[in-house]
């Protein structure tokens, strides 16, 4: 298959996945969880068979255990959990099966946590430690 034809096939597949997820969310809002689950399953099959990149809405917007779309207040509870040293996280609880998923937030990739880098401390304090100033 040529590159252009593959790109067109991927675009059509992604449109189909988005449409299936839209209908799955609507079915879940109506309370038809089994139908929503089947629609999500079809969306996963399209992604796997055509080897397209998985849309974020399919990765993060669907319960991993029961397969129902996660809709705040309807099928899921979203909470922000502040955690001191371990960092803050978003806790998503599926109201259908009870599955809990925790995602860190507020820390960019590569940062280890709330500690500041050595270069930042030196630049912010003019290269001197504040304890040295008090001792003088």
C-alpha positions as CSV (number, residue, x, y, z in Angstrom):
1,X,0.0,0.0,0.0
2,X,1.4,3.4,-0.9
3,X,2.1,6.0,1.7
4,X,-0.7,8.3,0.6
5,X,-3.3,5.5,0.6
6,X,-2.1,4.4,4.1
7,X,-2.6,7.9,5.4
8,X,-6.1,8.1,4.0
9,X,-7.0,4.7,5.5
10,X,-5.6,5.9,8.9
11,X,-7.7,9.1,8.7
12,X,-10.9,7.1,7.9
13,X,-10.1,4.7,10.7
14,X,-9.6,7.5,13.2
15,X,-12.9,9.1,12.1
16,X,-14.7,5.8,12.7
17,X,-13.1,5.4,16.1
18,X,-14.1,8.9,17.1
19,X,-17.7,8.3,15.9
20,X,-17.9,5.0,17.8
21,X,-16.6,6.6,21.0
22,X,-19.2,9.4,20.6
23,X,-22.0,6.9,20.3
24,X,-20.6,4.9,23.2
25,X,-20.7,8.0,25.4
26,X,-24.3,8.7,24.4
27,X,-25.3,5.1,25.1
28,X,-23.6,5.3,28.6
29,X,-25.4,8.5,29.3
30,X,-28.7,6.8,28.5
31,X,-27.7,3.9,30.8
32,X,-27.2,1.3,28.1
33,X,-23.8,0.1,29.4
34,X,-23.7,-3.1,27.4
35,X,-24.2,-1.4,24.1
36,X,-21.5,1.2,25.1
37,X,-19.1,-1.6,25.9
38,X,-19.6,-3.2,22.5
39,X,-19.0,0.1,20.7
40,X,-15.8,0.6,22.6
41,X,-14.8,-3.0,21.8
42,X,-15.3,-2.3,18.0
43,X,-13.2,0.9,18.3
44,X,-10.3,-1.1,19.9
45,X,-10.6,-3.7,17.0
46,X,-10.3,-0.9,14.4
47,X,-7.2,0.5,16.1
48,X,-5.5,-2.9,16.4
49,X,-6.3,-4.2,12.9
50,X,-5.3,-1.0,11.0
51,X,-2.3,-0.3,13.3
52,X,-3.3,3.4,13.8
53,X,-2.1,5.4,16.8
54,X,-4.5,5.0,19.7
55,X,-6.5,8.2,20.4
56,X,-6.1,9.6,23.9
57,X,-9.8,9.5,24.4
58,X,-9.8,5.8,23.9
59,X,-6.8,5.2,26.2
60,X,-7.9,7.5,29.0
61,X,-11.6,7.8,28.5
62,X,-12.5,4.1,28.9
63,X,-12.5,1.9,32.0
64,X,-9.8,-0.7,31.7
65,X,-11.7,-3.4,33.6
66,X,-15.3,-3.1,32.3
67,X,-14.8,-1.1,29.1
68,X,-17.5,1.5,29.7
69,X,-16.7,5.1,28.7
70,X,-15.7,7.3,31.7
71,X,-18.2,10.2,32.0
72,X,-17.8,12.5,35.1
73,X,-20.7,12.1,37.4
74,X,-22.4,9.4,35.3
75,X,-20.0,6.5,35.1
76,X,-16.9,7.9,36.8
77,X,-15.8,10.0,39.8
78,X,-12.8,12.3,39.2
79,X,-10.9,13.5,42.3
80,X,-7.7,15.5,42.7
81,X,-5.5,14.1,45.5
82,X,-2.8,16.3,46.9
83,X,0.2,14.2,48.1
84,X,3.2,15.8,49.7
85,X,6.4,14.1,48.6
86,X,4.9,11.7,46.2
87,X,3.3,14.4,44.1
88,X,-0.3,15.1,43.4
89,X,-2.5,12.8,41.3
90,X,-5.8,12.5,39.7
91,X,-7.9,9.6,40.9
92,X,-10.5,8.2,38.5
93,X,-13.0,5.7,39.9
94,X,-15.4,3.8,37.6
95,X,-18.8,3.8,39.2
96,X,-19.8,0.6,37.3
97,X,-17.1,-1.8,38.4
98,X,-15.1,0.2,41.1
99,X,-11.8,0.2,39.2
100,X,-9.5,3.1,40.4
101,X,-6.9,4.7,38.1
102,X,-4.4,7.2,39.5
103,X,-2.6,9.6,37.2
104,X,0.2,12.0,38.4
105,X,-0.3,15.7,37.6
106,X,1.6,18.9,38.2
107,X,5.0,17.4,37.6
108,X,6.5,17.4,34.1
109,X,8.3,14.4,32.7
110,X,11.9,14.2,33.8
111,X,11.4,16.0,37.1
112,X,11.8,13.9,40.1
113,X,9.5,15.8,42.4
114,X,9.2,18.9,44.4
115,X,13.0,19.3,44.8
116,X,14.6,22.2,42.9
117,X,17.6,21.7,40.7
118,X,21.0,22.8,42.0
119,X,21.3,25.4,39.2
120,X,18.0,27.0,40.1
121,X,18.8,27.4,43.8
122,X,22.2,29.0,43.0
123,X,20.7,31.4,40.4
124,X,17.8,32.4,42.6
125,X,19.9,33.2,45.6
126,X,22.7,34.9,43.8
127,X,25.0,31.9,44.4
128,X,24.9,32.3,48.2
129,X,23.1,30.3,50.8
130,X,20.7,32.2,52.9
131,X,22.2,30.7,56.1
132,X,25.5,32.3,55.3
133,X,23.9,35.8,55.2
134,X,22.4,35.3,58.7
135,X,25.7,34.2,60.2
136,X,27.4,37.5,59.1
